[in-house]
Amino acid sequence: MKVKAPESFTYRGGNRAVLLLHGFTGSTGDMKKLGKYLNDRDYTCHGPLYSGHGLPAEELVQTSPKQWWEDVENAYQYLKDEGYEEIAVVGISLGGVFSLKVGIELPVTGVVSMCAPTIGNDVDRLNNRMLSYAQAYKKFEGKDAEQVASEMNKLKEEPMASLQEALDMINDTADKLDLITSPTLVLQGSLDDPDYRNSASIIYNEVDTQHKSLIWYEKSGHIITLGKEREQVYEDVYRFLNTLPWYHA
């Protein structure tokens, strides 16, 4: 069965633009409902799909965090080229790291970081996530167990080469959190892994702005945009965006 790959999306609304960033092995599907919620409330939302994502793992492993970051930069520039002068950025997991990196390197009205790591020290964890993604994708394609097993063995023999680059990017971003001066909202699922939970407090404490908040979701794990408390997540992001100093309403 041919799987229809996810795509980047743009929901046009008012002059206030929001860049929505998914995580590693995720896709724009993780951010679309949030984008529609915000767009219904007059925000323009753009969510890029990173290189290799939403495709078979054999294609994902040929890409790198450098390419994904370039996809983020291009998405930011796309909004600029479309005439949006003010942009807020919202990201989850590795997309949360990217949202913080945007806050460090590019002019933004506000930053939302959801379940983002600040400690990059476990290549095996990232590789296992890639392998889990690969197996689920192959089953979704309708491949039989023998074919899935054969293809998975090939992937296991050659770990994804660029994963250390991802960890280095996480650590580098964490080292520069004090360069973020834009208003910042940190959202975290209480049922997420301890590293992510610890990271939420680190991000909140390190960003150099008085306009910051940290919100916990007691019934949520990692991808809080699709979890049990997703509607509350959407509302909290919306409320935060409404507190930002937008000059063009």
Backbone torsions as a table, in degrees:
resi	resn	phi	psi	omega
1	MET	NA	132.0	177.9
2	LYS	-82.5	124.6	-179.0
3	VAL	-89.9	131.3	177.2
4	LYS	-77.7	119.2	-177.0
5	ALA	-71.7	145.2	173.4
6	PRO	-62.9	165.2	-179.3
7	GLU	-135.2	160.7	169.9
8	SER	-63.1	155.2	-179.8
9	PHE	-136.9	153.4	173.0
10	THR	-137.2	123.3	174.6
11	TYR	-112.8	111.9	-174.6
12	ARG	-85.5	132.6	177.7
13	GLY	-139.2	-126.1	-178.8
14	GLY	-82.5	-165.1	-176.3
15	ASN	-76.0	-13.2	-179.0
16	ARG	-88.2	119.2	-173.6
17	ALA	-108.0	145.2	179.4
18	VAL	-129.1	127.3	176.1
19	LEU	-94.7	125.2	-174.6
20	LEU	-114.2	120.8	-169.0
21	LEU	-119.8	122.1	-179.9
22	HIS	-84.3	177.8	-175.6
23	GLY	-102.9	-176.8	179.0
24	PHE	-67.0	129.7	-174.1
25	THR	66.9	2.6	174.5
26	GLY	-88.1	-164.4	178.3
27	SER	-157.2	178.7	178.8
28	THR	-62.1	-18.3	176.4
29	GLY	-61.1	-24.6	178.2
30	ASP	-72.5	-16.5	-173.4
31	MET	-119.5	-8.4	-173.1
32	LYS	-64.6	-42.8	-178.5
33	LYS	-64.2	-40.4	175.1
34	LEU	-62.7	-42.5	178.8
35	GLY	-60.8	-41.8	179.6
36	LYS	-67.9	-39.0	178.0
37	TYR	-59.8	-46.7	-179.2
38	LEU	-69.8	-38.0	179.7
39	ASN	-65.3	-35.3	176.2
40	ASP	-63.0	-18.4	179.9
41	ARG	-109.5	26.6	168.6
42	ASP	79.2	16.0	172.4
43	TYR	-92.3	141.8	170.1
44	THR	-84.8	129.7	-175.9
45	CYS	-125.6	135.3	177.3
46	HIS	-132.1	126.6	179.6
47	GLY	-123.6	110.3	178.6
48	PRO	-80.3	147.9	171.3
49	LEU	-98.3	123.0	-177.5
50	TYR	-70.7	154.9	178.1
51	SER	-53.1	133.1	176.0
52	GLY	83.4	-14.9	-176.5
53	HIS	-84.4	149.0	-176.9
54	GLY	75.1	10.0	-178.4
55	LEU	-122.8	170.8	176.5
56	PRO	-55.3	148.0	-176.8
57	ALA	-58.5	-29.1	178.4
58	GLU	-60.7	-27.8	176.1
59	GLU	-86.2	-37.1	178.3
60	LEU	-59.3	-43.1	-175.6
61	VAL	-67.7	-13.5	178.0
62	GLN	-86.2	-4.4	-179.7
63	THR	-105.2	177.3	-175.0
64	SER	-144.8	160.4	176.2
65	PRO	-56.4	-31.8	176.9
66	LYS	-60.3	-43.2	177.5
67	GLN	-65.4	-40.6	-179.0
68	TRP	-64.6	-39.6	178.0
69	TRP	-65.5	-37.9	175.7
70	GLU	-62.8	-35.1	176.0
71	ASP	-62.9	-38.9	177.7
72	VAL	-65.7	-47.0	179.5
73	GLU	-60.4	-41.4	179.3
74	ASN	-65.9	-36.1	178.4
75	ALA	-66.9	-41.6	175.9
76	TYR	-60.2	-46.1	-179.3
77	GLN	-66.6	-33.4	176.5
78	TYR	-57.7	-46.2	178.8
79	LEU	-64.1	-39.9	176.9
80	LYS	-61.2	-46.3	-179.0
81	ASP	-64.5	-27.9	178.2
82	GLU	-80.9	-0.7	174.9
83	GLY	99.8	6.5	179.6
84	TYR	-86.2	110.7	-174.4
85	GLU	-82.8	-24.5	-177.2
86	GLU	-122.1	127.9	-174.0
87	ILE	-132.6	132.5	167.7
88	ALA	-105.9	155.1	-177.1
89	VAL	-126.5	135.6	-178.2
90	VAL	-131.9	125.7	-179.2
91	GLY	-142.0	155.4	179.7
92	ILE	-122.8	140.2	179.3
93	SER	58.1	-124.1	177.2
94	LEU	-62.5	-29.3	173.6
95	GLY	-64.3	-29.6	174.0
96	GLY	-67.1	-39.2	174.3
97	VAL	-61.8	-43.7	178.6
98	PHE	-62.7	-37.6	179.3
99	SER	-64.4	-39.1	176.4
100	LEU	-66.4	-40.2	179.1
101	LYS	-64.4	-38.6	173.9
102	VAL	-60.6	-44.1	179.4
103	GLY	-62.0	-29.0	178.4
104	ILE	-78.2	-40.3	-167.2
105	GLU	-105.9	-18.8	-173.5
106	LEU	-130.8	152.3	177.6
107	PRO	-68.3	122.0	177.1
108	VAL	-137.5	151.6	179.2
109	THR	-77.9	-31.2	179.7
110	GLY	-164.8	159.6	-177.7
111	VAL	-128.3	131.5	172.4
112	VAL	-121.4	122.1	179.6
113	SER	-114.4	122.2	-178.4
114	MET	-118.5	118.5	174.4
115	CYS	51.7	45.3	-178.2
116	ALA	-93.6	139.5	176.0
117	PRO	-83.4	149.5	171.2
118	THR	-117.8	-2.6	-178.6
119	ILE	-119.2	113.2	178.9
120	GLY	-109.8	95.2	-176.6
121	ASN	-143.5	13.6	-172.8
122	ASP	-136.4	86.8	178.6
123	VAL	-61.9	-37.8	-177.2
124	ASP	-60.9	-37.6	179.9
125	ARG	-62.9	-44.5	179.6
126	LEU	-66.7	-39.7	179.9
127	ASN	-66.2	-38.1	177.0
128	ASN	-64.7	-35.3	177.3
129	ARG	-65.6	-40.7	177.8
130	MET	-62.7	-41.3	-179.4
131	LEU	-67.3	-38.3	176.9
132	SER	-63.3	-41.5	176.8
133	TYR	-61.0	-45.1	-178.2
134	ALA	-59.8	-45.2	-177.5
135	GLN	-65.9	-43.8	179.5
136	ALA	-63.3	-40.2	-178.9
137	TYR	-64.7	-43.1	-178.0
138	LYS	-65.5	-38.6	177.1
139	LYS	-66.0	-38.7	179.6
140	PHE	-65.4	-31.8	177.2
141	GLU	-69.7	-15.9	178.8
142	GLY	91.2	16.7	179.1
143	LYS	-73.1	148.1	-179.4
144	ASP	-77.6	167.3	-172.9
145	ALA	-59.7	-37.6	-178.5
146	GLU	-65.8	-43.9	-179.9
147	GLN	-67.3	-41.3	177.9
148	VAL	-59.3	-47.1	-178.5
149	ALA	-61.2	-43.1	-179.9
150	SER	-62.2	-46.4	-178.4
151	GLU	-69.4	-35.3	178.4
152	MET	-66.6	-37.4	178.7
153	ASN	-62.2	-37.9	178.1
154	LYS	-64.7	-40.4	178.9
155	LEU	-66.5	-38.0	-179.2
156	LYS	-68.2	-28.2	-179.0
157	GLU	-71.8	-23.9	-177.9
158	GLU	-129.8	88.1	179.2
159	PRO	-56.5	150.1	-178.3
160	MET	-59.9	120.7	-169.1
161	ALA	-67.7	-27.7	-170.6
162	SER	-94.8	7.8	-174.9
163	LEU	-65.9	-34.7	177.1
164	GLN	-62.4	-34.0	176.6
165	GLU	-61.2	-38.0	177.7
166	ALA	-64.6	-43.3	179.8
167	LEU	-64.5	-40.3	178.5
168	ASP	-62.5	-37.6	179.6
169	MET	-67.6	-39.8	177.1
170	ILE	-60.3	-48.4	-177.9
171	ASN	-65.8	-40.9	-180.0
172	ASP	-63.8	-41.5	178.5
173	THR	-64.5	-42.8	179.6
174	ALA	-61.2	-34.0	-179.7
175	ASP	-70.4	-16.7	-173.6
176	LYS	-115.2	15.7	-176.1
177	LEU	-58.9	-27.9	-178.9
178	ASP	-70.5	-8.3	176.1
179	LEU	-84.4	-7.3	177.4
180	ILE	-83.5	115.5	179.6
181	THR	-114.0	-7.0	177.5
182	SER	-73.2	154.2	173.2
183	PRO	-51.5	138.0	-172.6
184	THR	-134.8	134.1	174.7
185	LEU	-117.4	127.8	178.6
186	VAL	-112.6	123.7	-179.9
187	LEU	-118.7	137.9	-175.1
188	GLN	-148.2	134.0	174.4
189	GLY	-79.1	131.5	-178.7
190	SER	-70.4	-20.6	-179.7
191	LEU	-93.6	5.5	178.9
192	ASP	-72.0	168.8	177.7
193	ASP	-62.2	151.5	-177.1
194	PRO	-55.6	-37.1	-179.4
195	ASP	-60.0	-40.3	179.5
196	TYR	-70.7	-39.8	179.2
197	ARG	-63.2	-42.9	177.3
198	ASN	-64.6	-36.6	-178.6
199	SER	-63.6	-35.8	-179.1
200	ALA	-57.6	-44.8	179.9
201	SER	-68.3	-37.4	178.1
202	ILE	-62.1	-46.6	179.7
203	ILE	-60.3	-48.0	-179.1
204	TYR	-58.6	-42.8	-176.5
205	ASN	-74.0	-29.7	-171.4
206	GLU	-90.4	-28.7	-178.2
207	VAL	-64.4	142.4	-171.2
208	ASP	-98.1	66.7	177.3
209	THR	-148.4	146.2	175.2
210	GLN	-82.3	-19.8	-178.2
211	HIS	-90.8	80.1	-178.3
212	LYS	-147.5	152.4	179.4
213	SER	-144.7	152.3	174.8
214	LEU	-127.6	121.6	-178.3
215	ILE	-121.3	132.9	178.8
216	TRP	-106.2	147.4	178.2
217	TYR	-120.4	107.9	-168.6
218	GLU	-67.1	-25.4	-176.1
219	LYS	-105.5	12.3	-172.6
220	SER	-115.8	148.9	176.3
221	GLY	-98.5	-121.5	-171.0
222	HIS	-90.0	-55.0	-177.0
223	ILE	-89.0	80.0	-172.6
224	ILE	-69.7	-16.4	178.0
225	THR	-71.3	-14.5	179.2
226	LEU	-121.8	4.2	-175.0
227	GLY	-84.5	-171.8	-176.1
228	LYS	-60.8	-31.5	-175.8
229	GLU	-104.6	25.3	-174.2
230	ARG	-59.3	-38.2	-178.9
231	GLU	-63.8	-36.4	176.6
232	GLN	-68.5	-37.7	175.8
233	VAL	-59.0	-47.7	-179.2
234	TYR	-59.9	-44.9	-178.8
235	GLU	-64.3	-39.8	-179.4
236	ASP	-66.6	-40.0	176.4
237	VAL	-63.7	-44.2	179.7
238	TYR	-61.0	-45.2	179.6
239	ARG	-61.5	-41.9	178.5
240	PHE	-62.7	-46.5	180.0
241	LEU	-58.2	-35.6	-179.7
242	ASN	-70.4	-16.3	178.5
243	THR	-89.1	-5.5	-174.8
244	LEU	-77.0	155.8	-178.0
245	PRO	-82.0	65.8	176.4
246	TRP	-70.6	134.8	179.0
247	TYR	-97.9	-19.9	179.4
248	HIS	-119.5	95.1	-177.2
249	ALA	-71.2	NA	NA
